[in-house]
Amino acid sequence: MEGRTPEARRAEVIRDMTSAPGDDYELFLRHLTRSVTWFVLLALVFPATLLLLVPASFLPGGRDGTPFLAILFAASLLTFFALFMACVHLLKALVVNYLLEDRWDGRSRVGRALMLAQTPDVVVALGLAVLVARSLV
């Protein structure tokens, strides 16, 4: 870290996060790191949403009122989205470590789409979060 500017360190972190991994171990570490990050976000979001629900229960209509149910839906959507994103990345890390061990090919279009793209992760996590949040309301 000595002798390097913050901009150089930031550029290295961004390059590490966005470049294609060289081997399966790098890919495993990337997904494991993202999973831990999402679990940390979950640990921050969950208590905040609970603290938000307490005053919301005193809004007109109480716990059966529309404002409380809207806040409950939004809070559970945020919480479950973070949970499912963490789980998706943990699942990808396990798949890379145990199923794709020594078989990762960064040149495969399907492999890159499944293991590197964020859009499928977001779609799956958001879809599951909406289903679970909707079942709570």
N, C-alpha and C positions, 0 to 999 in steps of 0.2 A: 504494500500500500504506500510505502514511502516513495517520494519522488514522482508520484503520479497525481495528476489533477483530478478533481471530482468529475470533470467532464469525461476524462479518459476512463475512469472507473464506471461511470454511467453508461458510456458507449460499450464497454465490455459486457456489462450485465445485459443490455438490450441485445447485443449480438448473440450472447449465449442463449437468451430466451427465444430468439426468432430464427436462428440458423437451424438448418437440418442437422439432426444428431448424426455423429459419425458411426456409432455402433449402438447395440441394444442396451448396453449399460448406461450410456448417456441418455437415451430415451427413457429408461426406467427412472433415472434420477430426475429428469425433467417432470415426469408425471407425478412422481412422489413428492417433489417440491411443490407442485401446483396443488396437490391434494392437501398437503399440510397447510398451505396458504388459505385454501378455502375452509378448512376446519378452524383455523384461527379467526377468519372472518365470521364463521358461524358462531364461534364463542363470543364474538363482540355483538353480533346482530341479535342473537336470541335474548339476552338480558335486556337489551334496549327495547325490543318489541314487547317484552313483558311489562317493562316500566311504562310503555306507551298505552298498554291496554288497561292499566289500573285507572287512570283518570278518564279514559274513554268509556268506562263502564258507568260513569256518573253523568254522561251526556243524556239528553232527553230520549226517553224510550228505554233506558237502562241497557241491560245485556241483550235484549231482544230488539232493540231499536236499529234502524238503518245505519246511523253513523257508527255505532259500535261494530256492527257486522262488516261494514266497509273497511274499518281499521283492522279488524281481525283478519279479513281476507288479505289485505295488503301485508300485514305483519307475518302471517303464515306463508304467504307467497315468497317474501324475502328470506325467511328462515329456511323453508324447504328448498328453495333454489340454491342457497349456499350449501346445504346438506347434500343435495343430489350432485352438484358440481364436484364437491369433495369426493363423493363416492364414485363418480364416473372416472375421475383421474386416478383414484386408488385402484379401480378395476383395470384401467389401462396399464398402470404400473405393474400390476400382478400378471396381466396377460403378456406383457413384454418380457417380464422376468422369467416366467415359467413356460409359456406356450411358444413364444417367438425367440427363445434363447438361441443365440448363434444363427438365427435365420432372418434377422432384420435386414431388409434391403431398402435403402433410402431412395432407390430409383423407381420402385414400384409405385405407380400412380394410385392404386387402391390402398396400398399400405400407408402412403403419405396422407391420403384423404381420411382414413380411419384413425391414424395415430397422431397426426400433427395438426389437423384442422380443428379450430375451435368451434366452428358453426354447428357441427353435429352434436358436440357436447352441450352447447347452449340450448339447442332445440330439444334434446332429450331431457335435460334437467328442467327446463322451463315447462315442458309438457307435463312431466311428472309433478312438478310443483303446483301447477294449475289444477291438476286432478285432485291432489291431496288437499290443497287449500280450499277448493270448491266443496269437497266432501265435509270439511269442518264447518262451513257456514250454513 
